Amino acid sequence: QVQLVESGGGLVQAGGSLRLSCAASGRTFSSYDMGWFRQAPGKEREFVAAIRWSAGSTSYADSVKGRFTISRDYAKNTMYLQMNSLKPEDTAVYYCAAGRVATMREMTYDYWGQGTQVTVSS
């Protein structure tokens, strides 16, 4: 069993930066792939980024590539999403997730956090 808690959301001006954190509990955290998703008002939840537990390889949605960086600290059982050059269209509730295989599809993730709000003003 893995429990996930996001933090670090807030209000930022366009062009600014935020770092989201996802703290995980559970002894098997290190064996799970991890991902970030987001959901804007009136839209479906979408994939943002993912990181594999074994090799640390990463993948990103085209909309955030070059601006966002996903990472994880195994010693702290924490995953991060560094978000730079933020745009108003990045406004959404951001969720972290854990699963056996990190993909762009929600259904491959078994555990989800409660979400943290990110608002980017123009």
MOPAC internal coordinates of N, CA, C and O (Angstrom, degrees):
PM7 1SCF
backbone

  N    0.0000 0     0.00 0     0.00 0    0    0    0
  C    1.4573 1     0.00 0     0.00 0    1    0    0
  C    1.5216 1   109.31 1     0.00 0    2    1    0
  O    1.2310 1   120.68 1   -43.38 1    3    2    1
  N    1.3115 1   116.30 1   136.62 1    3    2    1
  C    1.4589 1   122.44 1   179.66 1    5    3    2
  C    1.5164 1   108.54 1  -128.04 1    6    5    3
  O    1.2310 1   120.55 1   -49.16 1    7    6    5
  N    1.3137 1   116.56 1   130.84 1    7    6    5
  C    1.4678 1   121.51 1   174.25 1    9    7    6
  C    1.5145 1   108.59 1  -112.55 1   10    9    7
  O    1.2310 1   120.95 1   -42.65 1   11   10    9
  N    1.3284 1   115.80 1   137.35 1   11   10    9
  C    1.4577 1   121.99 1  -174.73 1   13   11   10
  C    1.5157 1   110.77 1  -123.14 1   14   13   11
  O    1.2310 1   120.52 1   -43.97 1   15   14   13
  N    1.3324 1   116.61 1   136.03 1   15   14   13
  C    1.4606 1   121.46 1   178.92 1   17   15   14
  C    1.5195 1   108.63 1  -133.39 1   18   17   15
  O    1.2310 1   120.78 1   -61.96 1   19   18   17
  N    1.3365 1   116.12 1   118.04 1   19   18   17
  C    1.4606 1   120.97 1   178.78 1   21   19   18
  C    1.5274 1   110.96 1   -88.68 1   22   21   19
  O    1.2310 1   121.20 1   -25.67 1   23   22   21
  N    1.3193 1   115.32 1   154.33 1   23   22   21
  C    1.4597 1   121.86 1   173.89 1   25   23   22
  C    1.5182 1   108.44 1  -155.91 1   26   25   23
  O    1.2310 1   121.21 1   -11.51 1   27   26   25
  N    1.3309 1   115.30 1   168.49 1   27   26   25
  C    1.4561 1   119.72 1   175.23 1   29   27   26
  C    1.5077 1   115.52 1   103.26 1   30   29   27
  O    1.2310 1   120.48 1   175.59 1   31   30   29
  N    1.3181 1   116.69 1    -4.41 1   31   30   29
  C    1.4563 1   118.94 1   177.99 1   33   31   30
  C    1.5111 1   111.45 1   -70.64 1   34   33   31
  O    1.2310 1   120.87 1    -9.39 1   35   34   33
  N    1.3330 1   115.93 1   170.61 1   35   34   33
  C    1.4526 1   120.52 1   178.85 1   37   35   34
  C    1.5022 1   111.78 1   165.08 1   38   37   35
  O    1.2310 1   121.56 1    14.26 1   39   38   37
  N    1.3368 1   114.62 1  -165.74 1   39   38   37
  C    1.4575 1   122.44 1  -179.61 1   41   39   38
  C    1.5261 1   108.70 1  -104.29 1   42   41   39
  O    1.2310 1   120.54 1   -48.95 1   43   42   41
  N    1.3160 1   116.57 1   131.05 1   43   42   41
  C    1.4611 1   121.56 1  -179.29 1   45   43   42
  C    1.5213 1   109.02 1  -143.85 1   46   45   43
  O    1.2310 1   120.69 1   -29.10 1   47   46   45
  N    1.3113 1   116.29 1   150.90 1   47   46   45
  C    1.4640 1   120.23 1   176.95 1   49   47   46
  C    1.5192 1   110.72 1   -78.74 1   50   49   47
  O    1.2310 1   121.18 1   -25.32 1   51   50   49
  N    1.2994 1   115.35 1   154.68 1   51   50   49
  C    1.4588 1   120.33 1   176.59 1   53   51   50
  C    1.5291 1   109.72 1   -55.01 1   54   53   51
  O    1.2310 1   121.15 1   -42.87 1   55   54   53
  N    1.3270 1   115.40 1   137.13 1   55   54   53
  C    1.4522 1   121.62 1  -177.03 1   57   55   54
  C    1.5133 1   113.67 1    92.36 1   58   57   55
  O    1.2310 1   120.58 1   168.94 1   59   58   57
  N    1.3204 1   116.49 1   -11.06 1   59   58   57
  C    1.4508 1   121.25 1  -179.17 1   61   59   58
  C    1.5171 1   113.00 1   -83.22 1   62   61   59
  O    1.2310 1   121.36 1     6.01 1   63   62   61
  N    1.3268 1   114.99 1  -173.99 1   63   62   61
  C    1.4639 1   121.52 1  -176.57 1   65   63   62
  C    1.5237 1   110.87 1  -133.14 1   66   65   63
  O    1.2310 1   121.50 1   -27.16 1   67   66   65
  N    1.3111 1   114.74 1   152.84 1   67   66   65
  C    1.4561 1   123.24 1   172.11 1   69   67   66
  C    1.5170 1   108.19 1  -144.27 1   70   69   67
  O    1.2310 1   120.76 1   -27.31 1   71   70   69
  N    1.3299 1   116.15 1   152.69 1   71   70   69
  C    1.4516 1   120.45 1   172.16 1   73   71   70
  C    1.5165 1   109.10 1  -123.04 1   74   73   71
  O    1.2310 1   121.36 1   -60.84 1   75   74   73
  N    1.3084 1   115.01 1   119.16 1   75   74   73
  C    1.4519 1   121.00 1   176.47 1   77   75   74
  C    1.5237 1   109.68 1   -91.29 1   78   77   75
  O    1.2310 1   121.40 1   -33.91 1   79   78   77
  N    1.3212 1   114.92 1   146.09 1   79   78   77
  C    1.4621 1   120.88 1   176.06 1   81   79   78
  C    1.5172 1   109.19 1  -122.50 1   82   81   79
  O    1.2310 1   121.47 1   -30.01 1   83   82   81
  N    1.3168 1   114.79 1   149.99 1   83   82   81
  C    1.4642 1   121.51 1   176.46 1   85   83   82
  C    1.5256 1   106.75 1  -132.93 1   86   85   83
  O    1.2310 1   120.87 1   -74.72 1   87   86   85
  N    1.3174 1   115.94 1   105.28 1   87   86   85
  C    1.4595 1   120.93 1  -179.59 1   89   87   86
  C    1.5221 1   109.33 1   -89.96 1   90   89   87
  O    1.2310 1   121.03 1   -50.27 1   91   90   89
  N    1.3144 1   115.64 1   129.73 1   91   90   89
  C    1.4553 1   121.04 1  -177.21 1   93   91   90
  C    1.5166 1   110.94 1  -113.52 1   94   93   91
  O    1.2310 1   121.30 1   -37.40 1   95   94   93
  N    1.3102 1   115.12 1   142.60 1   95   94   93
  C    1.4638 1   120.65 1   173.08 1   97   95   94
  C    1.5120 1   107.91 1  -116.08 1   98   97   95
  O    1.2310 1   120.84 1   -27.06 1   99   98   97
  N    1.3075 1   116.00 1   152.94 1   99   98   97
  C    1.4544 1   119.60 1  -177.59 1  101   99   98
  C    1.4989 1   110.05 1   119.05 1  102  101   99
  O    1.2310 1   120.73 1   -43.18 1  103  102  101
  N    1.3017 1   116.22 1   136.82 1  103  102  101
  C    1.4610 1   120.20 1  -173.86 1  105  103  102
  C    1.5138 1   113.00 1   -70.55 1  106  105  103
  O    1.2310 1   119.85 1   162.30 1  107  106  105
  N    1.3315 1   117.90 1   -17.70 1  107  106  105
  C    1.4539 1   120.14 1  -175.54 1  109  107  106
  C    1.5267 1   112.71 1   -98.21 1  110  109  107
  O    1.2310 1   120.44 1  -164.06 1  111  110  109
  N    1.3344 1   116.76 1    15.94 1  111  110  109
  C    1.4631 1   120.07 1  -178.26 1  113  111  110
  C    1.5169 1   111.71 1   -52.77 1  114  113  111
  O    1.2310 1   120.47 1   136.93 1  115  114  113
  N    1.3205 1   116.71 1   -43.07 1  115  114  113
  C    1.4579 1   120.44 1  -173.21 1  117  115  114
  C    1.5151 1   113.24 1   -67.65 1  118  117  115
  O    1.2310 1   119.52 1   165.61 1  119  118  117
  N    1.3123 1   118.52 1   -14.39 1  119  118  117
  C    1.4621 1   120.46 1  -178.59 1  121  119  118
  C    1.5244 1   112.58 1   -96.67 1  122  121  119
  O    1.2310 1   120.25 1  -176.50 1  123  122  121
  N    1.3172 1   117.13 1     3.50 1  123  122  121
  C    1.4582 1   120.96 1  -179.99 1  125  123  122
  C    1.5230 1   111.00 1  -103.94 1  126  125  123
  O    1.2310 1   121.31 1   -37.86 1  127  126  125
  N    1.3107 1   115.10 1   142.14 1  127  126  125
  C    1.4527 1   120.15 1   165.43 1  129  127  126
  C    1.5330 1   107.31 1   -74.91 1  130  129  127
  O    1.2310 1   121.37 1   -25.63 1  131  130  129
  N    1.3288 1   114.98 1   154.37 1  131  130  129
  C    1.4610 1   119.19 1  -175.71 1  133  131  130
  C    1.5277 1   109.93 1  -129.76 1  134  133  131
  O    1.2310 1   121.25 1   -26.00 1  135  134  133
  N    1.3186 1   115.21 1   154.00 1  135  134  133
  C    1.4531 1   118.44 1   178.89 1  137  135  134
  C    1.5124 1   112.20 1  -150.10 1  138  137  135
  O    1.2310 1   121.22 1   -17.49 1  139  138  137
  N    1.3208 1   115.27 1   162.51 1  139  138  137
  C    1.4588 1   123.51 1   172.58 1  141  139  138
  C    1.5268 1   108.64 1  -118.21 1  142  141  139
  O    1.2310 1   121.63 1   -43.61 1  143  142  141
  N    1.3103 1   114.48 1   136.39 1  143  142  141
  C    1.4579 1   122.41 1   173.56 1  145  143  142
  C    1.5205 1   107.93 1  -127.63 1  146  145  143
  O    1.2310 1   120.65 1   -14.51 1  147  146  145
  N    1.3259 1   116.35 1   165.49 1  147  146  145
  C    1.4590 1   119.82 1   175.97 1  149  147  146
  C    1.5153 1   110.36 1  -144.91 1  150  149  147
  O    1.2310 1   121.40 1   -25.28 1  151  150  149
  N    1.3262 1   114.92 1   154.72 1  151  150  149
  C    1.4533 1   120.51 1   178.41 1  153  151  150
  C    1.5166 1   109.56 1  -137.49 1  154  153  151
  O    1.2310 1   121.18 1   -62.97 1  155  154  153
  N    1.3133 1   115.34 1   117.03 1  155  154  153
  C    1.4568 1   121.98 1   176.80 1  157  155  154
  C    1.5261 1   109.14 1   -88.44 1  158  157  155
  O    1.2310 1   120.27 1   -22.49 1  159  158  157
  N    1.3284 1   117.08 1   157.51 1  159  158  157
  C    1.4673 1   119.99 1  -179.78 1  161  159  158
  C    1.5278 1   111.52 1   -56.26 1  162  161  159
  O    1.2310 1   121.01 1   -50.35 1  163  162  161
  N    1.3207 1   115.67 1   129.65 1  163  162  161
  C    1.4500 1   120.48 1   177.85 1  165  163  162
  C    1.5101 1   115.40 1    76.82 1  166  165  163
  O    1.2310 1   120.47 1  -174.44 1  167  166  165
  N    1.3155 1   116.71 1     5.56 1  167  166  165
  C    1.4690 1   120.05 1  -178.87 1  169  167  166
  C    1.5239 1   110.68 1  -122.77 1  170  169  167
  O    1.2310 1   121.22 1   -17.00 1  171  170  169
  N    1.3104 1   115.27 1   163.00 1  171  170  169
  C    1.4547 1   120.54 1   177.03 1  173  171  170
  C    1.5308 1   109.82 1   -77.26 1  174  173  171
  O    1.2310 1   121.70 1   -23.85 1  175  174  173
  N    1.3209 1   114.36 1   156.15 1  175  174  173
  C    1.4599 1   118.71 1   176.91 1  177  175  174
  C    1.5280 1   108.84 1   -67.84 1  178  177  175
  O    1.2310 1   120.94 1   -41.22 1  179  178  177
  N    1.3311 1   115.82 1   138.78 1  179  178  177
  C    1.4636 1   120.32 1  -177.18 1  181  179  178
  C    1.5165 1   111.52 1  -129.83 1  182  181  179
  O    1.2310 1   121.58 1   -25.56 1  183  182  181
  N    1.3082 1   114.57 1   154.44 1  183  182  181
  C    1.4551 1   122.63 1   178.94 1  185  183  182
  C    1.5213 1   110.36 1   -69.85 1  186  185  183
  O    1.2310 1   121.07 1   -38.24 1  187  186  185
  N    1.3348 1   115.55 1   141.76 1  187  186  185
  C    1.4644 1   121.28 1   176.47 1  189  187  186
  C    1.5258 1   110.78 1  -116.24 1  190  189  187
  O    1.2310 1   120.67 1   124.39 1  191  190  189
  N    1.3453 1   116.32 1   -55.61 1  191  190  189
  C    1.4621 1   120.13 1  -176.51 1  193  191  190
  C    1.5167 1   109.15 1  -161.81 1  194  193  191
  O    1.2310 1   121.02 1   -21.04 1  195  194  193
  N    1.3464 1   115.65 1   158.96 1  195  194  193
  C    1.4570 1   121.10 1   178.51 1  197  195  194
  C    1.5163 1   109.92 1  -146.08 1  198  197  195
  O    1.2310 1   120.98 1   -24.35 1  199  198  197
  N    1.3305 1   115.74 1   155.65 1  199  198  197
  C    1.4610 1   121.17 1   178.72 1  201  199  198
  C    1.5212 1   108.43 1  -140.03 1  202  201  199
  O    1.2310 1   120.70 1   -47.14 1  203  202  201
  N    1.3318 1   116.27 1   132.86 1  203  202  201
  C    1.4534 1   121.97 1   179.55 1  205  203  202
  C    1.5196 1   110.26 1   -83.11 1  206  205  203
  O    1.2310 1   120.48 1   -34.48 1  207  206  205
  N    1.3258 1   116.68 1   145.52 1  207  206  205
  C    1.4636 1   118.96 1  -176.36 1  209  207  206
  C    1.5263 1   111.53 1   -76.28 1  210  209  207
  O    1.2310 1   120.25 1   148.13 1  211  210  209
  N    1.3226 1   117.13 1   -31.87 1  211  210  209
  C    1.4500 1   119.73 1  -171.90 1  213  211  210
  C    1.5256 1   112.55 1   -75.41 1  214  213  211
  O    1.2310 1   120.59 1   119.36 1  215  214  213
  N    1.3144 1   116.47 1   -60.64 1  215  214  213
  C    1.4660 1   120.00 1  -175.28 1  217  215  214
  C    1.5180 1   112.40 1  -100.99 1  218  217  215
  O    1.2310 1   120.84 1   173.79 1  219  218  217
  N    1.3330 1   115.99 1    -6.21 1  219  218  217
  C    1.4558 1   118.01 1  -178.55 1  221  219  218
  C    1.5075 1   113.80 1    73.31 1  222  221  219
  O    1.2310 1   120.30 1  -166.20 1  223  222  221
  N    1.3235 1   117.03 1    13.80 1  223  222  221
  C    1.4551 1   118.89 1   179.10 1  225  223  222
  C    1.5187 1   110.22 1   -66.58 1  226  225  223
  O    1.2310 1   120.90 1   -30.00 1  227  226  225
  N    1.3225 1   115.88 1   150.00 1  227  226  225
  C    1.4524 1   121.35 1  -174.60 1  229  227  226
  C    1.5203 1   111.74 1  -125.41 1  230  229  227
  O    1.2310 1   121.24 1   -20.87 1  231  230  229
  N    1.3181 1   115.22 1   159.13 1  231  230  229
  C    1.4537 1   121.31 1   173.50 1  233  231  230
  C    1.5212 1   108.34 1  -144.55 1  234  233  231
  O    1.2310 1   121.09 1   -27.24 1  235  234  233
  N    1.3422 1   115.51 1   152.76 1  235  234  233
  C    1.4522 1   120.76 1  -174.95 1  237  235  234
  C    1.5234 1   111.10 1  -138.69 1  238  237  235
  O    1.2310 1   121.78 1   -28.19 1  239  238  237
  N    1.3160 1   114.20 1   151.81 1  239  238  237
  C    1.4584 1   119.14 1   169.52 1  241  239  238
  C    1.5235 1   108.07 1   -69.46 1  242  241  239
  O    1.2310 1   120.51 1   -31.78 1  243  242  241
  N    1.3059 1   116.64 1   148.22 1  243  242  241
  C    1.4682 1   120.42 1  -178.85 1  245  243  242
  C    1.5279 1   111.31 1   -58.51 1  246  245  243
  O    1.2310 1   120.47 1   147.11 1  247  246  245
  N    1.3061 1   116.70 1   -32.89 1  247  246  245
  C    1.4643 1   120.71 1  -175.62 1  249  247  246
  C    1.5243 1   113.31 1   -68.38 1  250  249  247
  O    1.2310 1   119.90 1   161.50 1  251  250  249
  N    1.3381 1   117.79 1   -18.50 1  251  250  249
  C    1.4685 1   120.07 1  -177.86 1  253  251  250
  C    1.5188 1   112.27 1  -118.05 1  254  253  251
  O    1.2310 1   120.25 1   174.02 1  255  254  253
  N    1.3034 1   117.13 1    -5.98 1  255  254  253
  C    1.4622 1   120.87 1  -177.06 1  257  255  254
  C    1.5258 1   110.56 1   -58.77 1  258  257  255
  O    1.2310 1   120.93 1   -47.97 1  259  258  257
  N    1.3336 1   115.83 1   132.03 1  259  258  257
  C    1.4498 1   121.00 1  -178.84 1  261  259  258
  C    1.5217 1   113.61 1    88.49 1  262  261  259
  O    1.2310 1   120.03 1   166.93 1  263  262  261
  N    1.3289 1   117.56 1   -13.07 1  263  262  261
  C    1.4668 1   121.23 1   179.32 1  265  263  262
  C    1.5307 1   112.41 1  -114.23 1  266  265  263
  O    1.2310 1   120.36 1   145.64 1  267  266  265
  N    1.3220 1   116.91 1   -34.36 1  267  266  265
  C    1.4642 1   122.14 1  -178.15 1  269  267  266
  C    1.5169 1   110.00 1  -107.35 1  270  269  267
  O    1.2310 1   120.62 1   -31.78 1  271  270  269
  N    1.3386 1   116.43 1   148.22 1  271  270  269
  C    1.4580 1   122.13 1   176.68 1  273  271  270
  C    1.5141 1   109.18 1  -134.17 1  274  273  271
  O    1.2310 1   120.91 1   -54.74 1  275  274  273
  N    1.3235 1   115.86 1   125.26 1  275  274  273
  C    1.4619 1   121.39 1   177.05 1  277  275  274
  C    1.5209 1   108.98 1   -98.86 1  278  277  275
  O    1.2310 1   120.63 1   -38.34 1  279  278  277
  N    1.3209 1   116.40 1   141.66 1  279  278  277
  C    1.4615 1   120.92 1   178.64 1  281  279  278
  C    1.5208 1   108.39 1  -153.49 1  282  281  279
  O    1.2310 1   120.97 1   -11.24 1  283  282  281
  N    1.3324 1   115.75 1   168.76 1  283  282  281
  C    1.4512 1   119.62 1   177.89 1  285  283  282
  C    1.5126 1   110.12 1  -146.04 1  286  285  283
  O    1.2310 1   121.03 1   -31.69 1  287  286  285
  N    1.3107 1   115.63 1   148.31 1  287  286  285
  C    1.4632 1   123.05 1   178.04 1  289  287  286
  C    1.5288 1   106.62 1  -118.52 1  290  289  287
  O    1.2310 1   120.93 1   -74.39 1  291  290  289
  N    1.3360 1   115.84 1   105.61 1  291  290  289
  C    1.4563 1   120.09 1  -176.30 1  293  291  290
  C    1.5255 1   111.35 1   -65.70 1  294  293  291
  O    1.2310 1   120.00 1   144.24 1  295  294  293
  N    1.2999 1   117.61 1   -35.76 1  295  294  293
  C    1.4649 1   120.94 1  -178.98 1  297  295  294
  C    1.5230 1   111.25 1   -64.04 1  298  297  295
  O    1.2310 1   120.61 1   147.73 1  299  298  297
  N    1.3383 1   116.44 1   -32.27 1  299  298  297
  C    1.4543 1   121.01 1  -178.53 1  301  299  298
  C    1.5243 1   112.49 1   -99.83 1  302  301  299
  O    1.2310 1   120.15 1  -179.45 1  303  302  301
  N    1.3130 1   117.32 1     0.55 1  303  302  301
  C    1.4704 1   120.83 1  -177.01 1  305  303  302
  C    1.5265 1   111.58 1    52.40 1  306  305  303
  O    1.2310 1   120.93 1  -137.05 1  307  306  305
  N    1.3043 1   115.82 1    42.95 1  307  306  305
  C    1.4613 1   120.55 1  -174.17 1  309  307  306
  C    1.5208 1   111.24 1  -134.32 1  310  309  307
  O    1.2310 1   121.42 1   -39.18 1  311  310  309
  N    1.3208 1   114.88 1   140.82 1  311  310  309
  C    1.4512 1   122.19 1   174.48 1  313  311  310
  C    1.5306 1   107.91 1  -113.67 1  314  313  311
  O    1.2310 1   120.85 1   -29.88 1  315  314  313
  N    1.3144 1   115.97 1   150.12 1  315  314  313
  C    1.4600 1   120.91 1  -177.01 1  317  315  314
  C    1.5312 1   111.07 1  -127.88 1  318  317  315
  O    1.2310 1   121.36 1   -23.39 1  319  318  317
  N    1.3071 1   115.01 1   156.61 1  319  318  317
  C    1.4564 1   121.55 1   169.88 1  321  319  318
  C    1.5234 1   106.64 1  -135.24 1  322  321  319
  O    1.2310 1   121.11 1   -74.99 1  323  322  321
  N    1.3214 1   115.49 1   105.01 1  323  322  321
  C    1.4531 1   121.12 1   175.72 1  325  323  322
  C    1.5203 1   108.20 1   -84.75 1  326  325  323
  O    1.2310 1   120.68 1   -58.76 1  327  326  325
  N    1.3157 1   116.30 1   121.24 1  327  326  325
  C    1.4556 1   121.14 1  -176.58 1  329  327  326
  C    1.5260 1   109.61 1  -117.17 1  330  329  327
  O    1.2310 1   120.79 1   -64.86 1  331  330  329
  N    1.3219 1   116.09 1   115.14 1  331  330  329
  C    1.4560 1   122.38 1  -179.78 1  333  331  330
  C    1.5299 1   109.75 1  -114.76 1  334  333  331
  O    1.2310 1   121.20 1   -15.96 1  335  334  333
  N    1.3153 1   115.31 1   164.04 1  335  334  333
  C    1.4761 1   121.29 1   178.33 1  337  335  334
  C    1.5259 1   111.10 1    48.71 1  338  337  335
  O    1.2310 1   121.09 1  -131.31 1  339  338  337
  N    1.2987 1   115.52 1    48.69 1  339  338  337
  C    1.4610 1   120.76 1  -176.10 1  341  339  338
  C    1.5167 1   111.77 1   -64.98 1  342  341  339
  O    1.2310 1   121.66 1   -34.18 1  343  342  341
  N    1.3315 1   114.42 1   145.82 1  343  342  341
  C    1.4588 1   122.40 1  -179.61 1  345  343  342
  C    1.5256 1   109.36 1  -121.29 1  346  345  343
  O    1.2310 1   119.92 1   -23.10 1  347  346  345
  N    1.3155 1   117.77 1   156.90 1  347  346  345
  C    1.4785 1   119.35 1   177.78 1  349  347  346
  C    1.5275 1   112.61 1   -55.30 1  350  349  347
  O    1.2310 1   120.21 1   147.58 1  351  350  349
  N    1.3120 1   117.21 1   -32.42 1  351  350  349
  C    1.4670 1   120.08 1   179.69 1  353  351  350
  C    1.5216 1   113.48 1   -72.27 1  354  353  351
  O    1.2310 1   120.17 1   174.76 1  355  354  353
  N    1.3232 1   117.29 1    -5.24 1  355  354  353
  C    1.4709 1   120.64 1   173.68 1  357  355  354
  C    1.5327 1   111.00 1   -83.85 1  358  357  355
  O    1.2310 1   119.99 1   173.74 1  359  358  357
  N    1.3197 1   117.62 1    -6.26 1  359  358  357
  C    1.4544 1   121.26 1   179.28 1  361  359  358
  C    1.5226 1   110.43 1   -61.51 1  362  361  359
  O    1.2310 1   121.06 1   -55.07 1  363  362  361
  N    1.3296 1   115.57 1   124.93 1  363  362  361
  C    1.4609 1   120.97 1  -176.55 1  365  363  362
  C    1.5238 1   108.85 1  -178.41 1  366  365  363
  O    1.2310 1   121.46 1    -9.13 1  367  366  365
  N    1.3292 1   114.81 1   170.87 1  367  366  365
  C    1.4600 1   120.78 1   166.44 1  369  367  366
  C    1.5288 1   106.56 1   -89.52 1  370  369  367
  O    1.2310 1   120.92 1   -53.20 1  371  370  369
  N    1.3039 1   115.85 1   126.80 1  371  370  369
  C    1.4686 1   121.55 1  -177.41 1  373  371  370
  C    1.5255 1   109.36 1  -102.31 1  374  373  371
  O    1.2310 1   121.17 1   -48.33 1  375  374  373
  N    1.3299 1   115.37 1   131.67 1  375  374  373
  C    1.4463 1   122.80 1  -178.53 1  377  375  374
  C    1.5268 1   110.19 1  -119.01 1  378  377  375
  O    1.2310 1   120.70 1   -40.30 1  379  378  377
  N    1.3255 1   116.27 1   139.70 1  379  378  377
  C    1.4546 1   118.45 1   169.17 1  381  379  378
  C    1.5262 1   108.48 1  -101.42 1  382  381  379
  O    1.2310 1   121.29 1   -24.88 1  383  382  381
  N    1.3139 1   115.14 1   155.12 1  383  382  381
  C    1.4509 1   121.18 1  -175.58 1  385  383  382
  C    1.5157 1   109.92 1  -146.94 1  386  385  383
  O    1.2310 1   121.09 1   -25.48 1  387  386  385
  N    1.3274 1   115.52 1   154.52 1  387  386  385
  C    1.4558 1   122.08 1   178.77 1  389  387  386
  C    1.5203 1   109.33 1  -129.94 1  390  389  387
  O    1.2310 1   120.86 1   -40.68 1  391  390  389
  N    1.3092 1   115.96 1   139.32 1  391  390  389
  C    1.4506 1   120.30 1   179.44 1  393  391  390
  C    1.5133 1   111.35 1  -156.14 1  394  393  391
  O    1.2310 1   120.51 1   -10.39 1  395  394  393
  N    1.3162 1   116.62 1   169.61 1  395  394  393
  C    1.4600 1   120.79 1  -179.04 1  397  395  394
  C    1.5192 1   111.62 1   -71.15 1  398  397  395
  O    1.2310 1   120.87 1   150.04 1  399  398  397
  N    1.3327 1   115.95 1   -29.96 1  399  398  397
  C    1.4585 1   120.31 1   179.20 1  401  399  398
  C    1.5243 1   108.87 1  -136.42 1  402  401  399
  O    1.2310 1   120.28 1   -59.71 1  403  402  401
  N    1.3069 1   117.06 1   120.29 1  403  402  401
  C    1.4646 1   120.58 1  -178.99 1  405  403  402
  C    1.5167 1   110.52 1   -79.73 1  406  405  403
  O    1.2310 1   121.26 1   -59.87 1  407  406  405
  N    1.2988 1   115.19 1   120.13 1  407  406  405
  C    1.4563 1   120.80 1   176.08 1  409  407  406
  C    1.5195 1   108.29 1  -135.89 1  410  409  407
  O    1.2310 1   120.73 1     5.60 1  411  410  409
  N    1.3171 1   116.22 1  -174.40 1  411  410  409
  C    1.4556 1   120.84 1   176.69 1  413  411  410
  C    1.5209 1   111.74 1   -86.50 1  414  413  411
  O    1.2310 1   120.28 1   178.24 1  415  414  413
  N    1.3064 1   117.08 1    -1.76 1  415  414  413
  C    1.4620 1   121.55 1  -174.20 1  417  415  414
  C    1.5200 1   111.14 1  -101.00 1  418  417  415
  O    1.2310 1   120.60 1   -50.28 1  419  418  417
  N    1.3097 1   116.45 1   129.72 1  419  418  417
  C    1.4635 1   121.32 1  -179.32 1  421  419  418
  C    1.5215 1   112.38 1   -56.70 1  422  421  419
  O    1.2310 1   120.23 1   143.54 1  423  422  421
  N    1.2995 1   117.17 1   -36.46 1  423  422  421
  C    1.4548 1   120.48 1  -171.44 1  425  423  422
  C    1.5225 1   112.87 1   -66.81 1  426  425  423
  O    1.2310 1   119.78 1   166.14 1  427  426  425
  N    1.3192 1   118.02 1   -13.86 1  427  426  425
  C    1.4635 1   119.68 1   179.53 1  429  427  426
  C    1.5290 1   112.59 1   -87.20 1  430  429  427
  O    1.2310 1   120.49 1   178.51 1  431  430  429
  N    1.3220 1   116.66 1    -1.49 1  431  430  429
  C    1.4591 1   120.63 1   179.39 1  433  431  430
  C    1.5235 1   109.69 1  -104.09 1  434  433  431
  O    1.2310 1   121.14 1   -41.83 1  435  434  433
  N    1.3275 1   115.43 1   138.17 1  435  434  433
  C    1.4634 1   120.86 1  -175.42 1  437  435  434
  C    1.5264 1   113.68 1   -98.52 1  438  437  435
  O    1.2310 1   120.61 1   151.80 1  439  438  437
  N    1.3122 1   116.44 1   -28.20 1  439  438  437
  C    1.4674 1   120.74 1  -174.58 1  441  439  438
  C    1.5229 1   109.83 1  -128.28 1  442  441  439
  O    1.2310 1   121.51 1   -37.49 1  443  442  441
  N    1.3365 1   114.71 1   142.51 1  443  442  441
  C    1.4625 1   121.41 1  -177.04 1  445  443  442
  C    1.5184 1   110.82 1  -134.37 1  446  445  443
  O    1.2310 1   121.24 1   -33.00 1  447  446  445
  N    1.3363 1   115.23 1   147.00 1  447  446  445
  C    1.4439 1   120.68 1   171.43 1  449  447  446
  C    1.5189 1   110.57 1   -84.57 1  450  449  447
  O    1.2310 1   121.07 1     0.06 1  451  450  449
  N    1.3271 1   115.56 1  -179.94 1  451  450  449
  C    1.4669 1   120.66 1  -175.77 1  453  451  450
  C    1.5239 1   112.06 1   -86.80 1  454  453  451
  O    1.2310 1   120.20 1   166.33 1  455  454  453
  N    1.3238 1   117.22 1   -13.67 1  455  454  453
  C    1.4571 1   121.18 1   177.51 1  457  455  454
  C    1.5131 1   113.23 1    98.05 1  458  457  455
  O    1.2310 1   120.83 1   -27.99 1  459  458  457
  N    1.3272 1   116.02 1   152.01 1  459  458  457
  C    1.4519 1   122.36 1   175.56 1  461  459  458
  C    1.5285 1   108.20 1  -136.75 1  462  461  459
  O    1.2310 1   120.43 1   -43.44 1  463  462  461
  N    1.3188 1   116.79 1   136.56 1  463  462  461
  C    1.4508 1   122.15 1  -174.37 1  465  463  462
  C    1.5231 1   111.29 1   -82.43 1  466  465  463
  O    1.2310 1   121.05 1   -49.15 1  467  466  465
  N    1.3151 1   115.60 1   130.85 1  467  466  465
  C    1.4612 1   122.50 1   172.41 1  469  467  466
  C    1.5201 1   107.73 1  -119.33 1  470  469  467
  O    1.2310 1   120.59 1   -55.31 1  471  470  469
  N    1.3163 1   116.48 1   124.69 1  471  470  469
  C    1.4567 1   121.45 1   179.55 1  473  471  470
  C    1.5205 1   108.36 1  -124.74 1  474  473  471
  O    1.2310 1   120.81 1   -55.42 1  475  474  473
  N    1.3280 1   116.07 1   124.58 1  475  474  473
  C    1.4552 1   122.00 1  -179.59 1  477  475  474
  C    1.5254 1   108.04 1  -113.43 1  478  477  475
  O    1.2310 1   120.71 1   -61.65 1  479  478  477
  N    1.3173 1   116.25 1   118.35 1  479  478  477
  C    1.4552 1   120.54 1  -178.66 1  481  479  478
  C    1.5270 1   110.29 1   -92.88 1  482  481  479
  O    1.2310 1   121.19 1   -31.40 1  483  482  481
  N    1.3170 1   115.33 1   148.60 1  483  482  481
  C    1.4708 1   119.91 1  -178.18 1  485  483  482
  C    1.5201 1   111.22 1   -89.58 1  486  485  483
  O    1.2310 1   120.10 1   180.00 1  487  486  485

